């Protein structure tokens, strides 16, 4: 038999979702208890929804439907697919797929309706969760809250989720023992470029002064240019 293991990369699943390793342990125990030998383990670390390509899932399904392997084990229906009935109907009565958590068998006549119902439940849950997340993010954007990673020179306020200047020093220049903050660097980039200094010349100037990027790297013209796309003023509060 084969094992199909999946854990989504989506953050909202959190630690509550059973890990790939735990799923494999359960699958191998089921195989031992039911007289099977594990032939292949298909591992996925991605979503199971709509437009996501799942080559491991496709290969596992092709193998069991073609009779290449007599049984496919999956931890649970929502690990198998979030597409609802359209994903499970092709296997009913044609190929043996075990849904361990629900204790359902696609070749068992009595389990057909349960499998379809649970598959549709998983689909509805996924759609509702997706809608809730999109609605929440849309509301946050309308309120001016920053959802992604803050650009260099700015930081996300943990209370308001608004951008503000990052005035926390990230290095100290040997000459003059002066601490440098990301916001000071951004202001300087805009000021000097506005005065006619080129990106190449400014990056050379920074490096000559011993100034480094927050990652400790030397400045290049492209890194100076990308920094200049950050607005050189505190973002307004709506």
Secondary structure as a PSIPRED ss2 file (coil, helix, strand):
# PSIPRED VFORMAT (PSIPRED V4.0)

   1 X C   1.000  0.000  0.000
   2 X E   0.000  0.000  1.000
   3 X E   0.000  0.000  1.000
   4 X E   0.000  0.000  1.000
   5 X E   0.000  0.000  1.000
   6 X E   0.000  0.000  1.000
   7 X C   1.000  0.000  0.000
   8 X C   1.000  0.000  0.000
   9 X C   1.000  0.000  0.000
  10 X C   1.000  0.000  0.000
  11 X H   0.000  1.000  0.000
  12 X H   0.000  1.000  0.000
  13 X H   0.000  1.000  0.000
  14 X H   0.000  1.000  0.000
  15 X H   0.000  1.000  0.000
  16 X H   0.000  1.000  0.000
  17 X C   1.000  0.000  0.000
  18 X C   1.000  0.000  0.000
  19 X C   1.000  0.000  0.000
  20 X H   0.000  1.000  0.000
  21 X H   0.000  1.000  0.000
  22 X H   0.000  1.000  0.000
  23 X H   0.000  1.000  0.000
  24 X H   0.000  1.000  0.000
  25 X H   0.000  1.000  0.000
  26 X H   0.000  1.000  0.000
  27 X H   0.000  1.000  0.000
  28 X H   0.000  1.000  0.000
  29 X H   0.000  1.000  0.000
  30 X H   0.000  1.000  0.000
  31 X H   0.000  1.000  0.000
  32 X H   0.000  1.000  0.000
  33 X H   0.000  1.000  0.000
  34 X C   1.000  0.000  0.000
  35 X C   1.000  0.000  0.000
  36 X C   1.000  0.000  0.000
  37 X C   1.000  0.000  0.000
  38 X C   1.000  0.000  0.000
  39 X C   1.000  0.000  0.000
  40 X E   0.000  0.000  1.000
  41 X E   0.000  0.000  1.000
  42 X E   0.000  0.000  1.000
  43 X E   0.000  0.000  1.000
  44 X E   0.000  0.000  1.000
  45 X C   1.000  0.000  0.000
  46 X C   1.000  0.000  0.000
  47 X C   1.000  0.000  0.000
  48 X C   1.000  0.000  0.000
  49 X C   1.000  0.000  0.000
  50 X C   1.000  0.000  0.000
  51 X C   1.000  0.000  0.000
  52 X C   1.000  0.000  0.000
  53 X C   1.000  0.000  0.000
  54 X C   1.000  0.000  0.000
  55 X H   0.000  1.000  0.000
  56 X H   0.000  1.000  0.000
  57 X H   0.000  1.000  0.000
  58 X H   0.000  1.000  0.000
  59 X H   0.000  1.000  0.000
  60 X H   0.000  1.000  0.000
  61 X H   0.000  1.000  0.000
  62 X H   0.000  1.000  0.000
  63 X H   0.000  1.000  0.000
  64 X H   0.000  1.000  0.000
  65 X H   0.000  1.000  0.000
  66 X C   1.000  0.000  0.000
  67 X C   1.000  0.000  0.000
  68 X C   1.000  0.000  0.000
  69 X C   1.000  0.000  0.000
  70 X C   1.000  0.000  0.000
  71 X C   1.000  0.000  0.000
  72 X E   0.000  0.000  1.000
  73 X E   0.000  0.000  1.000
  74 X E   0.000  0.000  1.000
  75 X C   1.000  0.000  0.000
  76 X C   1.000  0.000  0.000
  77 X H   0.000  1.000  0.000
  78 X H   0.000  1.000  0.000
  79 X H   0.000  1.000  0.000
  80 X H   0.000  1.000  0.000
  81 X C   1.000  0.000  0.000
  82 X C   1.000  0.000  0.000
  83 X C   1.000  0.000  0.000
  84 X C   1.000  0.000  0.000
  85 X H   0.000  1.000  0.000
  86 X H   0.000  1.000  0.000
  87 X H   0.000  1.000  0.000
  88 X H   0.000  1.000  0.000
  89 X H   0.000  1.000  0.000
  90 X H   0.000  1.000  0.000
  91 X H   0.000  1.000  0.000
  92 X C   1.000  0.000  0.000
  93 X C   1.000  0.000  0.000
  94 X C   1.000  0.000  0.000
  95 X C   1.000  0.000  0.000
  96 X C   1.000  0.000  0.000
  97 X E   0.000  0.000  1.000
  98 X E   0.000  0.000  1.000
  99 X E   0.000  0.000  1.000
 100 X C   1.000  0.000  0.000
 101 X C   1.000  0.000  0.000
 102 X C   1.000  0.000  0.000
 103 X C   1.000  0.000  0.000
 104 X E   0.000  0.000  1.000
 105 X E   0.000  0.000  1.000
 106 X C   1.000  0.000  0.000
 107 X C   1.000  0.000  0.000
 108 X C   1.000  0.000  0.000
 109 X H   0.000  1.000  0.000
 110 X H   0.000  1.000  0.000
 111 X H   0.000  1.000  0.000
 112 X H   0.000  1.000  0.000
 113 X H   0.000  1.000  0.000
 114 X H   0.000  1.000  0.000
 115 X H   0.000  1.000  0.000
 116 X H   0.000  1.000  0.000
 117 X H   0.000  1.000  0.000
 118 X H   0.000  1.000  0.000
 119 X H   0.000  1.000  0.000
 120 X H   0.000  1.000  0.000
 121 X H   0.000  1.000  0.000
 122 X H   0.000  1.000  0.000
 123 X H   0.000  1.000  0.000
 124 X H   0.000  1.000  0.000
 125 X H   0.000  1.000  0.000
 126 X H   0.000  1.000  0.000
 127 X H   0.000  1.000  0.000
 128 X H   0.000  1.000  0.000
 129 X H   0.000  1.000  0.000
 130 X H   0.000  1.000  0.000
 131 X H   0.000  1.000  0.000
 132 X H   0.000  1.000  0.000
 133 X H   0.000  1.000  0.000
 134 X H   0.000  1.000  0.000
 135 X H   0.000  1.000  0.000
 136 X H   0.000  1.000  0.000
 137 X H   0.000  1.000  0.000
 138 X H   0.000  1.000  0.000
 139 X H   0.000  1.000  0.000
 140 X H   0.000  1.000  0.000
 141 X H   0.000  1.000  0.000
 142 X H   0.000  1.000  0.000
 143 X C   1.000  0.000  0.000
 144 X C   1.000  0.000  0.000
 145 X C   1.000  0.000  0.000
 146 X C   1.000  0.000  0.000
 147 X C   1.000  0.000  0.000
 148 X C   1.000  0.000  0.000
 149 X C   1.000  0.000  0.000
 150 X C   1.000  0.000  0.000
 151 X C   1.000  0.000  0.000
 152 X C   1.000  0.000  0.000
 153 X C   1.000  0.000  0.000
 154 X E   0.000  0.000  1.000
 155 X E   0.000  0.000  1.000
 156 X E   0.000  0.000  1.000
 157 X C   1.000  0.000  0.000
 158 X C   1.000  0.000  0.000
 159 X C   1.000  0.000  0.000
 160 X C   1.000  0.000  0.000
 161 X C   1.000  0.000  0.000
 162 X C   1.000  0.000  0.000
 163 X E   0.000  0.000  1.000
 164 X E   0.000  0.000  1.000
 165 X E   0.000  0.000  1.000
 166 X C   1.000  0.000  0.000
 167 X C   1.000  0.000  0.000
 168 X C   1.000  0.000  0.000
 169 X E   0.000  0.000  1.000
 170 X E   0.000  0.000  1.000
 171 X E   0.000  0.000  1.000
 172 X E   0.000  0.000  1.000
 173 X E   0.000  0.000  1.000
 174 X C   1.000  0.000  0.000
 175 X H   0.000  1.000  0.000
 176 X H   0.000  1.000  0.000
 177 X H   0.000  1.000  0.000
 178 X E   0.000  0.000  1.000
 179 X E   0.000  0.000  1.000
 180 X E   0.000  0.000  1.000
 181 X E   0.000  0.000  1.000
 182 X H   0.000  1.000  0.000
 183 X H   0.000  1.000  0.000
 184 X H   0.000  1.000  0.000
 185 X H   0.000  1.000  0.000
 186 X H   0.000  1.000  0.000
 187 X H   0.000  1.000  0.000
 188 X H   0.000  1.000  0.000
 189 X H   0.000  1.000  0.000
 190 X H   0.000  1.000  0.000
 191 X H   0.000  1.000  0.000
 192 X H   0.000  1.000  0.000
 193 X H   0.000  1.000  0.000
 194 X H   0.000  1.000  0.000
 195 X C   1.000  0.000  0.000
 196 X C   1.000  0.000  0.000
 197 X C   1.000  0.000  0.000
 198 X C   1.000  0.000  0.000
 199 X H   0.000  1.000  0.000
 200 X H   0.000  1.000  0.000
 201 X H   0.000  1.000  0.000
 202 X H   0.000  1.000  0.000
 203 X H   0.000  1.000  0.000
 204 X H   0.000  1.000  0.000
 205 X H   0.000  1.000  0.000
 206 X H   0.000  1.000  0.000
 207 X H   0.000  1.000  0.000
 208 X H   0.000  1.000  0.000
 209 X H   0.000  1.000  0.000
 210 X C   1.000  0.000  0.000
 211 X C   1.000  0.000  0.000
 212 X C   1.000  0.000  0.000
 213 X C   1.000  0.000  0.000
 214 X C   1.000  0.000  0.000
 215 X C   1.000  0.000  0.000
 216 X C   1.000  0.000  0.000
 217 X C   1.000  0.000  0.000
 218 X C   1.000  0.000  0.000
 219 X C   1.000  0.000  0.000
 220 X C   1.000  0.000  0.000
 221 X H   0.000  1.000  0.000
 222 X H   0.000  1.000  0.000
 223 X H   0.000  1.000  0.000
 224 X H   0.000  1.000  0.000
 225 X H   0.000  1.000  0.000
 226 X H   0.000  1.000  0.000
 227 X H   0.000  1.000  0.000
 228 X C   1.000  0.000  0.000
 229 X C   1.000  0.000  0.000
 230 X C   1.000  0.000  0.000
 231 X C   1.000  0.000  0.000
 232 X C   1.000  0.000  0.000
 233 X C   1.000  0.000  0.000
 234 X C   1.000  0.000  0.000
 235 X C   1.000  0.000  0.000
 236 X C   1.000  0.000  0.000
 237 X C   1.000  0.000  0.000
 238 X C   1.000  0.000  0.000
